[in-house]
Amino acid sequence: SGDPESISSAMTISITSLSSELCEQLIIEESALSLENRRIFSAIDFTQPQLTAEAATATLNQLASSCWSRTPSESENEIILTSIFSSLADESGKVSLKPGLLYLCAAVMSSWAGLEQ
């Protein structure tokens, strides 16, 4: 519509796509670093095949601090983590590491809180 205060569906799709690409690159770069040299994924053991709830929570806090300049609220935390584990879990309730991290990172980067920064 041209209104600088509005966000269209096309913009949302573009933002999500760009966020996913940036997150994929961030995962690749940080997975090659030692734990002490990582800025975002320091709670992640890239040798393990699954994303644990504890690692997802720690990573969400790191991503939010980096992208939002604050920690997530209790409701943001619950919405994002519940969404990951309900959307991506296999029959045994486990979430594969890379898809889980990509979902988590893109959710934070493409959120309204991320766009406001």
Number of C-alpha atoms within 10 A of each C-alpha: 7 7 7 6 6 8 11 11 8 9 11 14 12 13 17 18 14 15 21 20 13 15 21 18 13 16 17 11 11 18 17 11 13 9 16 9 11 15 15 21 24 19 18 22 15 17 8 10 12 19 22 18 15 11 17 24 18 15 21 25 20 21 25 21 14 16 20 20 13 13 16 20 11 8 9 13 17 13 11 18 19 12 15 22 19 12 12 15 16 11 7 6 9 17 22 16 18 16 15 22 24 20 20 22 25 22 21 25 23 20 16 12 15 16 12 8 8
